[in-house]
Amino acid sequence: MKTKELKVSHVVRETYMKYCWRSTAKCESLYEVDYKIRRAAYLGAVIQTYPEKVIHYHNLRLVIKDNNIIGLSMNNEEYIKVSEKRKYTYDQLNDKVLV
């Protein structure tokens, strides 16, 4: 799955900004918020593939259908750790270094 192909819905963006307000505060534009959502979709663990793909990233669950991220929710019961090294490597591969 190429992350640039993934489209982020307005509802998902607003939900991410609500749940991850600290991460959002570091962003200078909505493009950076969308980038972080796409990165979560790429680096997270796939926990379901049918009828929609569900990806778990830290305590977030993303729902993907037809290359569109259509849902995002919090799961405080499970936490899937993603190392800073993996995130940094992903950022380098996509010519993006977030501060």
Secondary structure as GFF3:
##gff-version 3
##sequence-region A 1 99
A	DSSP	three_ten_helix	3	5	.	.	.	ID=ss1
A	DSSP	beta_strand	7	8	.	.	.	ID=ss2
A	DSSP	alpha_helix	10	19	.	.	.	ID=ss3
A	DSSP	alpha_helix	21	25	.	.	.	ID=ss4
A	DSSP	alpha_helix	30	43	.	.	.	ID=ss5
A	DSSP	beta_strand	45	48	.	.	.	ID=ss6
A	DSSP	beta_strand	53	57	.	.	.	ID=ss7
A	DSSP	beta_strand	60	65	.	.	.	ID=ss8
A	DSSP	beta_strand	68	74	.	.	.	ID=ss9
A	DSSP	alpha_helix	84	93	.	.	.	ID=ss10
###
